[in-house]
Structure formats: C-alpha cells, structure tokens
Amino acid sequence: MNAEAIERGTEWLGQAGLRPTRQRVALAALLVGDGQNRHVTAESLFAAVKDKGESVSLATVYNTLRAFCDAGLMQEVTVDGTRSYFDTNTHDHPHFFWEDDGHLTDAPASELVIAKLPEAPEGAEISAVDVVIRLRQK
C-alpha cells in the first residue's frame, strides 16, 4: 500500500478516536486510501487485504468493520436480512442492489421522495429508514 493511502487511512481512524493498529490501518487504507467511498462485504475486504500481502484473519476483518461502524466511520447496509455490506458514505442515502452480481452502489438521494411513513407504535420512534432498490438486467 502506498504511503498516501496509509496516511489517509490513519487520519480516518483518528477522526473517530480509534487506535491505529496495524490491521486497522491496513483495512482503513483499502477503504478510504484513494478518497473514494466503498461498499464492501467482510469477505471482499478480506480478499483485498490478502492480495496486498497483509496478515489479517477474516474474524479480524469482521470485528474491525463492526468497530468502524460503532465509531461512526461506516454504516452497515443489510440486503435480504442475510448479506451485510459496509459503506464508507455515512450520509443518509438509498442504494441499488444489483441482483445479477450481488454488488451494492449508491442511488441518487436527490431523486428519492418518501411522501409518508406509517406512525411508529406507541412507545417507539423511527430511528432510520433504509432504502435498498433491487435491480436485475433486462
């Protein structure tokens, strides 16, 4: 990994007050090292970090992604209640899920209009609304 990616990843961790361990820095550099947002699964990030020659277990990748989410650096997007993607764009926005190859991309938030939500049950409040628009090739 190049020095700029490592520096950007280290700064990203610092924004959330996370200790920059070797594994965290390696994963952060892959996630934000080029300044672009990413949608990854734990498995795809694990494969990417292995390709870079880093020694990190899949369990460490899962735990680190959870720590990044808990720190507010990422958000988890669940598709079908079974597959989790981790998004470095933490602003509220909808997603496209491409069924044919199983990847997730951002959908334009400016084009989404939700006219009305149902009332929350008594004693509850709506904490978030996740929108995943499923797509397939024609």
Backbone as JSON Lines, residues from 0, in Angstrom:
{"i":0,"aa":"M","n":[0.84,-1.18,0.0],"ca":[0.0,0.0,0.0],"c":[0.88,1.24,0.0]}
{"i":1,"aa":"N","n":[0.43,2.25,-0.7],"ca":[1.27,3.45,-0.78],"c":[1.12,4.3,0.48]}
{"i":2,"aa":"A","n":[2.1,5.17,0.67],"ca":[2.16,5.99,1.88],"c":[0.96,6.91,1.99]}
{"i":3,"aa":"E","n":[0.48,7.45,0.87],"ca":[-0.67,8.36,0.9],"c":[-1.93,7.63,1.38]}
{"i":4,"aa":"A","n":[-2.14,6.4,0.91],"ca":[-3.3,5.62,1.34],"c":[-3.22,5.3,2.83]}
{"i":5,"aa":"I","n":[-2.03,4.96,3.29],"ca":[-1.83,4.65,4.72],"c":[-2.08,5.9,5.56]}
{"i":6,"aa":"E","n":[-1.58,7.05,5.1],"ca":[-1.79,8.29,5.84],"c":[-3.27,8.66,5.89]}
{"i":7,"aa":"R","n":[-3.96,8.53,4.75],"ca":[-5.39,8.86,4.71],"c":[-6.17,7.91,5.63]}
{"i":8,"aa":"G","n":[-5.83,6.62,5.61],"ca":[-6.49,5.65,6.48],"c":[-6.25,5.95,7.95]}
{"i":9,"aa":"T","n":[-5.02,6.32,8.29],"ca":[-4.68,6.65,9.68],"c":[-5.44,7.88,10.15]}
{"i":10,"aa":"E","n":[-5.54,8.89,9.29],"ca":[-6.31,10.1,9.64],"c":[-7.79,9.77,9.83]}
{"i":11,"aa":"W","n":[-8.32,8.89,8.98],"ca":[-9.72,8.49,9.07],"c":[-9.99,7.84,10.42]}
{"i":12,"aa":"L","n":[-9.09,6.97,10.85],"ca":[-9.22,6.34,12.17],"c":[-9.16,7.37,13.28]}
{"i":13,"aa":"G","n":[-8.25,8.34,13.13],"ca":[-8.09,9.38,14.13],"c":[-9.33,10.24,14.3]}
{"i":14,"aa":"Q","n":[-10.1,10.44,13.23],"ca":[-11.34,11.22,13.3],"c":[-12.31,10.62,14.31]}
{"i":15,"aa":"A","n":[-12.26,9.31,14.45],"ca":[-13.18,8.61,15.36],"c":[-12.51,8.24,16.67]}
{"i":16,"aa":"G","n":[-11.27,8.62,16.82],"ca":[-10.56,8.3,18.06],"c":[-10.17,6.83,18.18]}
{"i":17,"aa":"L","n":[-10.1,6.13,17.04],"ca":[-9.7,4.71,17.08],"c":[-8.19,4.59,17.04]}
{"i":18,"aa":"R","n":[-7.67,3.67,17.84],"ca":[-6.23,3.41,17.88],"c":[-5.8,2.82,16.54]}
{"i":19,"aa":"P","n":[-4.76,3.37,15.92],"ca":[-4.33,2.9,14.6],"c":[-3.44,1.65,14.67]}
{"i":20,"aa":"T","n":[-4.05,0.5,14.95],"ca":[-3.3,-0.74,14.95],"c":[-2.9,-1.1,13.52]}
{"i":21,"aa":"R","n":[-1.97,-2.01,13.34],"ca":[-1.52,-2.4,12.01],"c":[-2.68,-2.89,11.16]}
{"i":22,"aa":"Q","n":[-3.52,-3.74,11.74],"ca":[-4.65,-4.29,10.97],"c":[-5.66,-3.2,10.61]}
{"i":23,"aa":"R","n":[-5.98,-2.34,11.56],"ca":[-6.94,-1.26,11.29],"c":[-6.42,-0.33,10.2]}
{"i":24,"aa":"V","n":[-5.15,0.02,10.27],"ca":[-4.58,0.91,9.26],"c":[-4.61,0.25,7.88]}
{"i":25,"aa":"A","n":[-4.28,-1.03,7.82],"ca":[-4.3,-1.75,6.53],"c":[-5.71,-1.75,5.94]}
{"i":26,"aa":"L","n":[-6.71,-2.04,6.75],"ca":[-8.09,-2.07,6.27],"c":[-8.59,-0.67,5.93]}
{"i":27,"aa":"A","n":[-8.27,0.31,6.76],"ca":[-8.69,1.69,6.5],"c":[-8.07,2.22,5.22]}
{"i":28,"aa":"A","n":[-6.81,1.88,4.96],"ca":[-6.15,2.33,3.74],"c":[-6.84,1.77,2.5]}
{"i":29,"aa":"L","n":[-7.3,0.52,2.58],"ca":[-8.04,-0.06,1.47],"c":[-9.41,0.59,1.31]}
{"i":30,"aa":"L","n":[-10.03,0.95,2.4],"ca":[-11.39,1.51,2.36],"c":[-11.41,2.96,1.9]}
{"i":31,"aa":"V","n":[-10.5,3.79,2.38],"ca":[-10.56,5.23,2.1],"c":[-9.26,5.79,1.55]}
{"i":32,"aa":"G","n":[-8.3,4.94,1.28],"ca":[-6.98,5.39,0.87],"c":[-6.93,6.21,-0.4]}
{"i":33,"aa":"D","n":[-7.89,6.0,-1.3],"ca":[-7.91,6.79,-2.54],"c":[-8.94,7.91,-2.5]}
{"i":34,"aa":"G","n":[-9.59,8.11,-1.35],"ca":[-10.55,9.18,-1.21],"c":[-11.93,8.87,-1.75]}
{"i":35,"aa":"Q","n":[-12.15,7.67,-2.25],"ca":[-13.44,7.27,-2.79],"c":[-14.23,6.48,-1.75]}
{"i":36,"aa":"N","n":[-15.55,6.54,-1.85],"ca":[-16.39,5.73,-0.96],"c":[-16.44,4.31,-1.47]}
{"i":37,"aa":"R","n":[-16.64,3.37,-0.56],"ca":[-16.67,1.95,-0.89],"c":[-17.89,1.28,-0.28]}
{"i":38,"aa":"H","n":[-18.35,0.24,-0.96],"ca":[-19.34,-0.71,-0.43],"c":[-18.63,-2.06,-0.46]}
{"i":39,"aa":"V","n":[-18.38,-2.62,0.7],"ca":[-17.65,-3.9,0.75],"c":[-18.4,-4.88,1.63]}
{"i":40,"aa":"T","n":[-18.14,-6.15,1.39],"ca":[-18.52,-7.18,2.33],"c":[-17.27,-7.52,3.12]}
{"i":41,"aa":"A","n":[-17.43,-8.18,4.24],"ca":[-16.25,-8.6,5.0],"c":[-15.38,-9.51,4.15]}
{"i":42,"aa":"E","n":[-16.02,-10.37,3.36],"ca":[-15.27,-11.31,2.54],"c":[-14.49,-10.6,1.43]}
{"i":43,"aa":"S","n":[-15.11,-9.59,0.8],"ca":[-14.4,-8.88,-0.28],"c":[-13.24,-8.06,0.28]}
{"i":44,"aa":"L","n":[-13.41,-7.48,1.47],"ca":[-12.32,-6.73,2.09],"c":[-11.21,-7.67,2.53]}
{"i":45,"aa":"F","n":[-11.58,-8.83,3.04],"ca":[-10.59,-9.84,3.43],"c":[-9.75,-10.26,2.22]}
{"i":46,"aa":"A","n":[-10.4,-10.5,1.08],"ca":[-9.67,-10.89,-0.13],"c":[-8.74,-9.76,-0.58]}
{"i":47,"aa":"A","n":[-9.21,-8.52,-0.5],"ca":[-8.39,-7.38,-0.92],"c":[-7.16,-7.2,-0.04]}
{"i":48,"aa":"V","n":[-7.33,-7.37,1.27],"ca":[-6.2,-7.19,2.18],"c":[-5.2,-8.34,2.02]}
{"i":49,"aa":"K","n":[-5.7,-9.55,1.74],"ca":[-4.79,-10.67,1.48],"c":[-3.99,-10.43,0.2]}
{"i":50,"aa":"D","n":[-4.66,-9.87,-0.83],"ca":[-3.97,-9.55,-2.09],"c":[-2.83,-8.57,-1.88]}
{"i":51,"aa":"K","n":[-2.93,-7.74,-0.84],"ca":[-1.88,-6.76,-0.53],"c":[-0.79,-7.37,0.34]}
{"i":52,"aa":"G","n":[-0.94,-8.67,0.68],"ca":[0.09,-9.35,1.45],"c":[0.01,-9.13,2.95]}
{"i":53,"aa":"E","n":[-1.11,-8.58,3.42],"ca":[-1.27,-8.35,4.86],"c":[-1.77,-9.63,5.54]}
{"i":54,"aa":"S","n":[-1.34,-9.83,6.77],"ca":[-1.76,-10.99,7.54],"c":[-2.87,-10.58,8.49]}
{"i":55,"aa":"V","n":[-4.12,-10.8,8.04],"ca":[-5.3,-10.44,8.83],"c":[-6.3,-11.57,8.67]}
{"i":56,"aa":"S","n":[-6.9,-12.01,9.77],"ca":[-7.89,-13.09,9.69],"c":[-9.26,-12.52,9.29]}
{"i":57,"aa":"L","n":[-10.12,-13.39,8.79],"ca":[-11.48,-12.98,8.44],"c":[-12.21,-12.49,9.68]}
{"i":58,"aa":"A","n":[-12.0,-13.13,10.82],"ca":[-12.63,-12.69,12.08],"c":[-12.19,-11.28,12.44]}
{"i":59,"aa":"T","n":[-10.92,-10.96,12.22],"ca":[-10.42,-9.61,12.49],"c":[-11.08,-8.61,11.56]}
{"i":60,"aa":"V","n":[-11.28,-8.98,10.3],"ca":[-11.96,-8.08,9.35],"c":[-13.37,-7.8,9.84]}
{"i":61,"aa":"Y","n":[-14.12,-8.85,10.21],"ca":[-15.47,-8.66,10.73],"c":[-15.47,-7.75,11.96]}
{"i":62,"aa":"N","n":[-14.61,-8.04,12.91],"ca":[-14.55,-7.25,14.14],"c":[-14.17,-5.81,13.87]}
{"i":63,"aa":"T","n":[-13.26,-5.6,12.93],"ca":[-12.81,-4.25,12.61],"c":[-13.92,-3.47,11.9]}
{"i":64,"aa":"L","n":[-14.63,-4.12,10.99],"ca":[-15.75,-3.44,10.33],"c":[-16.81,-3.04,11.35]}
{"i":65,"aa":"R","n":[-17.08,-3.91,12.31],"ca":[-18.05,-3.58,13.38],"c":[-17.55,-2.38,14.2]}
{"i":66,"aa":"A","n":[-16.26,-2.37,14.5],"ca":[-15.69,-1.25,15.26],"c":[-15.78,0.04,14.46]}
{"i":67,"aa":"F","n":[-15.54,-0.03,13.16],"ca":[-15.66,1.15,12.3],"c":[-17.1,1.66,12.29]}
{"i":68,"aa":"C","n":[-18.06,0.75,12.23],"ca":[-19.48,1.15,12.27],"c":[-19.83,1.76,13.62]}
{"i":69,"aa":"D","n":[-19.41,1.12,14.7],"ca":[-19.7,1.63,16.05],"c":[-19.1,3.02,16.26]}
{"i":70,"aa":"A","n":[-17.97,3.29,15.59],"ca":[-17.29,4.59,15.73],"c":[-17.88,5.64,14.79]}
{"i":71,"aa":"G","n":[-18.84,5.24,13.93],"ca":[-19.47,6.19,13.02],"c":[-18.72,6.42,11.73]}
{"i":72,"aa":"L","n":[-17.71,5.59,11.45],"ca":[-16.93,5.74,10.22],"c":[-17.61,5.1,9.01]}
{"i":73,"aa":"M","n":[-18.47,4.13,9.27],"ca":[-19.14,3.38,8.21],"c":[-20.56,3.1,8.66]}
{"i":74,"aa":"Q","n":[-21.37,2.67,7.7],"ca":[-22.69,2.18,8.04],"c":[-22.87,0.8,7.43]}
{"i":75,"aa":"E","n":[-23.64,-0.01,8.11],"ca":[-23.94,-1.34,7.62],"c":[-25.26,-1.3,6.85]}
{"i":76,"aa":"V","n":[-25.26,-1.91,5.67],"ca":[-26.47,-2.0,4.85],"c":[-26.76,-3.48,4.69]}
{"i":77,"aa":"T","n":[-27.92,-3.91,5.15],"ca":[-28.28,-5.33,5.07],"c":[-29.23,-5.54,3.9]}
{"i":78,"aa":"V","n":[-28.92,-6.53,3.08],"ca":[-29.75,-6.9,1.94],"c":[-30.31,-8.29,2.22]}
{"i":79,"aa":"D","n":[-31.61,-8.44,2.09],"ca":[-32.3,-9.72,2.32],"c":[-32.19,-10.21,3.76]}
{"i":80,"aa":"G","n":[-31.74,-9.38,4.67],"ca":[-31.61,-9.8,6.05],"c":[-30.48,-10.79,6.28]}
{"i":81,"aa":"T","n":[-29.73,-11.11,5.22],"ca":[-28.67,-12.11,5.36],"c":[-27.3,-11.6,4.92]}
{"i":82,"aa":"R","n":[-27.25,-10.68,4.0],"ca":[-25.98,-10.22,3.46],"c":[-25.73,-8.79,3.9]}
{"i":83,"aa":"S","n":[-24.58,-8.55,4.54],"ca":[-24.22,-7.22,5.01],"c":[-23.15,-6.61,4.13]}
{"i":84,"aa":"Y","n":[-23.39,-5.36,3.79],"ca":[-22.4,-4.54,3.09],"c":[-22.03,-3.41,4.03]}
{"i":85,"aa":"F","n":[-20.81,-2.94,3.91],"ca":[-20.34,-1.86,4.76],"c":[-19.98,-0.69,3.84]}
{"i":86,"aa":"D","n":[-20.55,0.47,4.16],"ca":[-20.49,1.64,3.3],"c":[-19.72,2.75,4.01]}
{"i":87,"aa":"T","n":[-18.71,3.3,3.33],"ca":[-17.93,4.39,3.92],"c":[-18.65,5.73,3.81]}
{"i":88,"aa":"N","n":[-19.72,5.8,3.03],"ca":[-20.53,7.02,2.94],"c":[-21.58,6.95,4.05]}
{"i":89,"aa":"T","n":[-21.4,7.75,5.08],"ca":[-22.28,7.66,6.24],"c":[-23.48,8.61,6.18]}
{"i":90,"aa":"H","n":[-23.6,9.39,5.11],"ca":[-24.77,10.25,4.95],"c":[-25.98,9.4,4.56]}
{"i":91,"aa":"D","n":[-27.17,9.82,4.95],"ca":[-28.38,9.1,4.57],"c":[-28.53,9.12,3.06]}
{"i":92,"aa":"H","n":[-28.65,7.94,2.48],"ca":[-28.83,7.83,1.04],"c":[-29.34,6.43,0.7]}
{"i":93,"aa":"P","n":[-30.07,6.31,-0.42],"ca":[-30.56,4.99,-0.84],"c":[-29.47,4.22,-1.59]}
{"i":94,"aa":"H","n":[-29.73,2.94,-1.79],"ca":[-28.78,2.08,-2.5],"c":[-29.48,1.28,-3.59]}
{"i":95,"aa":"F","n":[-28.71,0.95,-4.62],"ca":[-29.12,-0.03,-5.62],"c":[-28.41,-1.33,-5.27]}
{"i":96,"aa":"F","n":[-29.15,-2.43,-5.23],"ca":[-28.55,-3.75,-5.08],"c":[-28.71,-4.46,-6.42]}
{"i":97,"aa":"W","n":[-27.61,-4.79,-7.03],"ca":[-27.57,-5.43,-8.34],"c":[-27.62,-6.93,-8.14]}
{"i":98,"aa":"E","n":[-28.81,-7.51,-8.34],"ca":[-29.03,-8.93,-8.05],"c":[-28.16,-9.85,-8.9]}
{"i":99,"aa":"D","n":[-27.89,-9.48,-10.15],"ca":[-27.15,-10.37,-11.05],"c":[-25.74,-10.68,-10.57]}
{"i":100,"aa":"D","n":[-25.07,-9.7,-9.98],"ca":[-23.72,-9.98,-9.5],"c":[-23.51,-9.66,-8.03]}
{"i":101,"aa":"G","n":[-24.59,-9.29,-7.34],"ca":[-24.53,-9.13,-5.89],"c":[-23.72,-7.96,-5.39]}
{"i":102,"aa":"H","n":[-23.7,-6.84,-6.13],"ca":[-22.99,-5.69,-5.58],"c":[-23.93,-4.55,-5.28]}
{"i":103,"aa":"L","n":[-23.46,-3.64,-4.45],"ca":[-24.25,-2.53,-3.94],"c":[-23.63,-1.23,-4.42]}
{"i":104,"aa":"T","n":[-24.45,-0.29,-4.87],"ca":[-23.98,1.04,-5.26],"c":[-24.91,2.08,-4.67]}
{"i":105,"aa":"D","n":[-24.44,3.31,-4.61],"ca":[-25.29,4.4,-4.15],"c":[-26.32,4.72,-5.21]}
{"i":106,"aa":"A","n":[-27.52,5.05,-4.78],"ca":[-28.57,5.56,-5.66],"c":[-28.67,7.07,-5.39]}
{"i":107,"aa":"P","n":[-29.1,7.83,-6.38],"ca":[-29.16,9.29,-6.17],"c":[-30.21,9.69,-5.14]}
{"i":108,"aa":"A","n":[-29.76,10.22,-4.04],"ca":[-30.67,10.61,-2.95],"c":[-31.61,11.72,-3.4]}
{"i":109,"aa":"S","n":[-31.15,12.58,-4.3],"ca":[-31.96,13.71,-4.74],"c":[-33.2,13.26,-5.52]}
{"i":110,"aa":"E","n":[-33.2,12.02,-6.0],"ca":[-34.33,11.52,-6.78],"c":[-35.32,10.7,-5.94]}
{"i":111,"aa":"L","n":[-34.98,10.46,-4.69],"ca":[-35.86,9.67,-3.82],"c":[-36.82,10.6,-3.08]}
{"i":112,"aa":"V","n":[-38.1,10.26,-3.15],"ca":[-39.11,11.01,-2.42],"c":[-39.94,10.01,-1.63]}
{"i":113,"aa":"I","n":[-39.94,10.16,-0.32],"ca":[-40.79,9.34,0.54],"c":[-41.86,10.29,1.07]}
{"i":114,"aa":"A","n":[-43.08,10.09,0.6],"ca":[-44.15,11.03,0.91],"c":[-44.69,10.86,2.32]}
{"i":115,"aa":"K","n":[-44.74,9.64,2.8],"ca":[-45.34,9.41,4.12],"c":[-44.82,8.11,4.69]}
{"i":116,"aa":"L","n":[-44.57,8.12,5.98],"ca":[-44.19,6.91,6.71],"c":[-45.33,6.56,7.66]}
{"i":117,"aa":"P","n":[-45.49,5.29,7.98],"ca":[-46.5,4.93,8.98],"c":[-46.1,5.45,10.36]}
{"i":118,"aa":"E","n":[-47.08,5.67,11.19],"ca":[-46.82,6.08,12.57],"c":[-46.08,4.95,13.29]}
{"i":119,"aa":"A","n":[-45.13,5.3,14.09],"ca":[-44.46,4.31,14.92],"c":[-45.43,3.84,16.01]}
{"i":120,"aa":"P","n":[-45.34,2.59,16.41],"ca":[-46.2,2.1,17.5],"c":[-45.95,2.91,18.78]}
{"i":121,"aa":"E","n":[-46.93,2.91,19.65],"ca":[-46.81,3.64,20.91],"c":[-45.57,3.18,21.67]}
{"i":122,"aa":"G","n":[-44.83,4.13,22.17],"ca":[-43.63,3.82,22.94],"c":[-42.39,3.6,22.08]}
{"i":123,"aa":"A","n":[-42.53,3.83,20.75],"ca":[-41.39,3.65,19.85],"c":[-41.23,4.88,18.98]}
{"i":124,"aa":"E","n":[-40.03,5.05,18.44],"ca":[-39.77,6.11,17.49],"c":[-38.97,5.55,16.32]}
{"i":125,"aa":"I","n":[-39.15,6.12,15.16],"ca":[-38.4,5.69,13.97],"c":[-36.98,6.21,14.11]}
{"i":126,"aa":"S","n":[-36.01,5.32,14.05],"ca":[-34.61,5.73,14.18],"c":[-33.93,5.88,12.82]}
{"i":127,"aa":"A","n":[-34.42,5.16,11.81],"ca":[-33.81,5.26,10.48],"c":[-34.74,4.6,9.47]}
{"i":128,"aa":"V","n":[-34.57,4.99,8.22],"ca":[-35.27,4.35,7.12],"c":[-34.22,3.97,6.1]}
{"i":129,"aa":"D","n":[-34.09,2.68,5.83],"ca":[-33.11,2.2,4.86],"c":[-33.83,1.86,3.57]}
{"i":130,"aa":"V","n":[-33.32,2.36,2.46],"ca":[-33.93,2.09,1.16],"c":[-32.91,1.35,0.29]}
{"i":131,"aa":"V","n":[-33.27,0.12,-0.08],"ca":[-32.45,-0.68,-0.99],"c":[-33.36,-1.02,-2.18]}
{"i":132,"aa":"I","n":[-32.95,-0.56,-3.34],"ca":[-33.7,-0.78,-4.57],"c":[-33.02,-1.91,-5.32]}
{"i":133,"aa":"R","n":[-33.73,-3.0,-5.49],"ca":[-33.16,-4.2,-6.13],"c":[-33.27,-4.07,-7.64]}
{"i":134,"aa":"L","n":[-32.18,-4.37,-8.34],"ca":[-32.14,-4.29,-9.8],"c":[-31.68,-5.6,-10.38]}
{"i":135,"aa":"R","n":[-32.14,-5.89,-11.61],"ca":[-31.61,-7.02,-12.38],"c":[-31.56,-6.6,-13.84]}
{"i":136,"aa":"Q","n":[-30.7,-7.24,-14.6],"ca":[-30.59,-6.95,-16.04],"c":[-31.87,-7.35,-16.75]}
{"i":137,"aa":"K","n":[-32.25,-6.58,-17.77],"ca":[-33.43,-6.91,-18.57],"c":[-33.1,-8.03,-19.54]}
